[in-house]
Amino acid sequence: MLDPARSYDLIGDVHGCAHTLEHLLERLGYRKLAGIWRHPQRMAVFLGDIIDRGPRIRESLHIVYDMVRAGQALCLMGNHEFNALGWCTPAPAGSGKQHVREHTPRHARLIHETLEQFAPYPDEWREFVQWFYDMPLFVDAGRFRVVHACWDAQVIATLRAQYPDGCIDEHFLQAAAIPESFANMSFNRLLRGTDMRLPDGMTLTGGDGLTRAFFRTKFWEDDPKTYGDIVFQPDALPEGVAQKPLSSTEKGTLLRYPGHEPLLFVGHYWRSGKPAPIRPNLACLDYSAVLYGKLVAYRLDQETRLDPNKFVWVDVERPEAIQ
């Protein structure tokens, strides 16, 4: 799917910030020719979550789709594209649901901006939803790997046996309506990452206003000791929870992405500050663009260890984000 000898620009979560995406592409040396953003030597790889939340979702999808169709980009599936597929797809008989992603108030809130912006363009929305099936859940190019949230080698090996290119179909999507199914676990693990339940029935309300009983966890720590060592989300854990020791059982449930594995790029995690590698072989490129953070890319050439100087970004000022 990707030529490992080619150079790539890996781009984090866009979330409807179309103008900011154009600024970033321009900064990366892409030029708009015949309506499509192109680069004479390089290719863009989008890490998913093009839709939801932002002010120009439809425009963002057109930019990315046109680049993909012209061979100028590849786009992976993010959890928000999966959510949209699930929202629009009937659940299988016997699942006890009407849709793969139930139409609850919480789910409606997350997809609201997308549906609202496409309300005058229903045919376009149907075409884009169908295109989401062409977005792979993972890409392994040999010397580097790309996934929206978490590289789980066991899940990917099983998935690859059924879907070698990482692109799933409606049957697999409908199977995700069953909570304990492999399909449900695959989407959750690869597109949402790993998590752990908060202790003692505790819940936390995050900066996005959603209340959760789980917190997102790192999938690469070699020897964590406490909850605070593994938390990986913008919302901090309460001090008492952060200092709580991990049990041996909890440690055993954690994934590891060893330092000798190929370069891995993810999005999803709403980072802040100056873009930098997490580890020499691991980078997150989601820096909260839609929350007036940064839209970030990494310029990958032939290196086998990440170069901190190869992160490129556009700072999203409030007037620009409002667009």
N, C-alpha and C positions, 0 to 999 in steps of 0.2 A: 504493500500500500504506500509506503514511503521509501524513497531511495536513500539508504544510509550514507551515501557519498555526497548528497546534496546539502545545502545550507538552508536552515529553517528559522523562521521567526515564530516563536511560541507565544500565544497571547491569552491572557487571563480573562476572567468573567466580564462580559460586556454589559449585560443587564440593561439593554435598551439605551445605552449612551452612544448613539450613532455619531454625533458630532465629535465626541472625544475619540472614538475609534478612527474617524477620518484623520484627526490630528496625529494620532499615533502612527497610522500607516504612512502618512506623509513624512513623519520624523524618521521612520524606518527606511525611507527611500522608495516607497511605492508611489505610483502616479496613476491618476484616473484616466484611462484611455478607452474610448468607445463605451463609457459608462461603467467600466470595471477597473478596480484597483489592481495594478500589476507591478511586478518587479522583474527586471531582466534576468536575474540569476536566482533569486530566493523564492521561497514559498511560505505562506503563513499556515500555522496550525492553531486552531482555536480550541480551547480546552472546555467548551460547553458553557451553558447558561448565557445564551445570547438574549433570551426573553425575560420578561417579568421585571417589575419594579421601576424601570427607567422611563424617561419621557419620549423616547423614539424607538420603540420596540420594532415596529414594522420596518422602519428604515434600516435598523441594524440587521434584521433578517435578510433584507434585500442585498445589503452590502456583502454579507458573508455567503449567502446562497449564490450570488452572481460570481463571486471569486471561486467558489468550489466548482461550479458548473464549467468555468473557464480553465480549470486546472491550476488556478493560482492559490488554492487553499484547500485544507482539509478541516472539517469541524467534527469534534467528538460530541457525544451526548452528555449533557449535564443533567443534574437531578431536576432542573426546571423543565427541560425538554421532555424528560420522562414523565413528570407530573402532567404536562399538557397532553401527552399521549394517553395517559391513564384517565384523565378528566374526560376525554372525548371518546373513550372506548368502553362498550358495554362489558360488564363482568361476565364470566362464564356461568352457566346455569349451576345452581347448587352452591354458589359461593356466599349467598346471603347478601350480596351487594348489587346495586344497580350499575355502578361503573367501577372500573379497576381502581380509580382514585375517587373515593366517595365525595359527593358534592356537599361537604360540611362548610359551615361559615369560615372556619380557619383556612381550609383549602381554597375556598372562593376568594378570600382576601389575598392569597398569594398570587393567584392568576388574574386578578381583577383588571390590572392595567393592561395586560395583554389582550384580554377579551374585549375590553372597552376600545382600545385603539384599532382593533380589527373589526369592530362591529359594522362599519361601512363597507368592509371588504371580505365578506364571508367566504367567497370562492378562494381568495388568496390564502386565508387562514387554513382552509381544508387542504390546500396544496402544500403549505408549509408543514402542517401536521404529518402529512404523508411522507414528506422529506425527512422528518426526524428519524424514520426507520433506517435511513441511509447513514445515520451518524453512528460510528462504531462506539462501543462501550470502552474499548481500550485499543491501544496501538503499541506493538512491540517492534521497533525498527532495528533491533539488534544492539546497537551501541547506545540507544536511548529508548525510553518508554514514556507513554503519555496516558493518563487516565484522569477523570475529573476529580476524584477525591482520594482513592486509596488503591494501591496495588496489592491485591491478595493473590499470590501465585497459585494457590490451590483452586480458588474460585475461577480464575482466568483459565487455568489448564482444562478444567471441566467444561467451561463455557466454550473454549476454543474447539473442543472436540465436536460440538454441535454446530457452532457458528464460527468457522475459521477466520472470517474477516471481522469478527466482533460486532456485526450488525444483526440485531435480533428481528423477529417478525411478530405479527399480531398474536399468534398462538402463545409465544413466550411471554409477551406482555400480559395477556389475559391470565396466564398462570401466576403472575405476580400478585393477583388479587387474593391468592391463598396465602395467609400469613407465614406458614412454615415451609413454603415451597422453595426449591432451589432458585427459581426465577426471582421471587421476592427477596431472598437473601443476596442474590447477585446484584440487583439494583441498589439495595441498601448499602452493601459493602463498597461497591465500586464507585457509586455516584454520591453517596452520603458519608462514607467513611466509617470508622469505628467509634463506638461510644461506650459509656459505662453509666449504670444507674447511680444517681445520687443516693447517699446513705439515708437510712431511717425515714424513707418515704418523702424526702425533701423535694421541693420543686424550686426552680429559679425562673424569673422573668427576665429575658434578655433585652438588649438594646433595641431589638426589632419588635418588642412588645409581645412576643410569644412566650408562653410559659411551658417549661420542659422539665421532665423528670430525669433526663439523661444529660450528660455533657460529652462533647466531642473529645476524642483522645488521639494522641500521637500513635503512629503505627511504625515507629522506627527506634524508640528508645531502647538501649541495650540493657540497662540495669536501673530501672526506676524504683524509687523507694516509697513515694507518697502520691496521693491524688494530684497534688500540684505539679509533680514531675511529668505527668502524662496529659494534662489538660491542654487542648489546642483549639481555642476559640476566643473571640474578642471579649466575651463576658468572663470576668475572673470568678473563681470559686471563692466563697467565704473563707476567711483565714482558717477557721477551725476545720473546714472540709479539706482545704489544700494541704494541711499538715497531717491529715489522717493517713496512717501507713497502709500500703496495699497488702492485702493478704496474698498468700502463695497461690490461691485459686484465682484471684484477680490478675496476678502477674501472668499466670498461665494462659489467660484468655487473650493477652495482648499479642498483636502481630509484630513481626520484626522485618524491616527492610534493611538488610546488611549494607555496610559501607562499600563492599566489593562489588555490589550489583551495578548494572548499567545506570546511567543518568535517568532520573525520574522527574517528570514535571506534572504537577497537579494544580488545580484551581480551588474553588469552593470555600476556603477557610477565612475570608474576611480579615486578612492581615492589615497591619498599619506600619507606619514608619518608612525607613529607606529600604527598598527592595534589596534582598541579599539571599544567598543560599542558606538553607536550613542546615544542610550538611554538604560536603563536597560533591555528593551525587544526588542531592534532592533539593528541588526548588518548588515553592508555591508561588503562583503568579496572580493570585486574587488579592488585590490590595484595595478592595472596597470602593471601586470607582463610583458606583451609584450613590454611595454615602459621602461623596465629595472627598474621596481618597485619591487613588492613582489607578490608571489603566496601564498595565505593565506587560512588557514583552521581554523575552530572553532571546538574544541573537546567537543561535547555535550553529557552529561550524564543525570542525573535526575534533574538538576537545573531548577528553574523557573525564575531566573534572570541571566543575562549574567555575566560571571566571566572574567574580563580583562586578567587574567592569563592563560586562556584557548585558546587564539589565538596562532596558530603555523604558521610559514611562512618560506619561502626560499627567500632570497634576490637575485634578478636576476642581476648579474654582466654582463657587456657588452659582454665579451668573451663567457660567458655561454649562453646568449640570442641569440647570433649569431649562436652558436652551429655548 
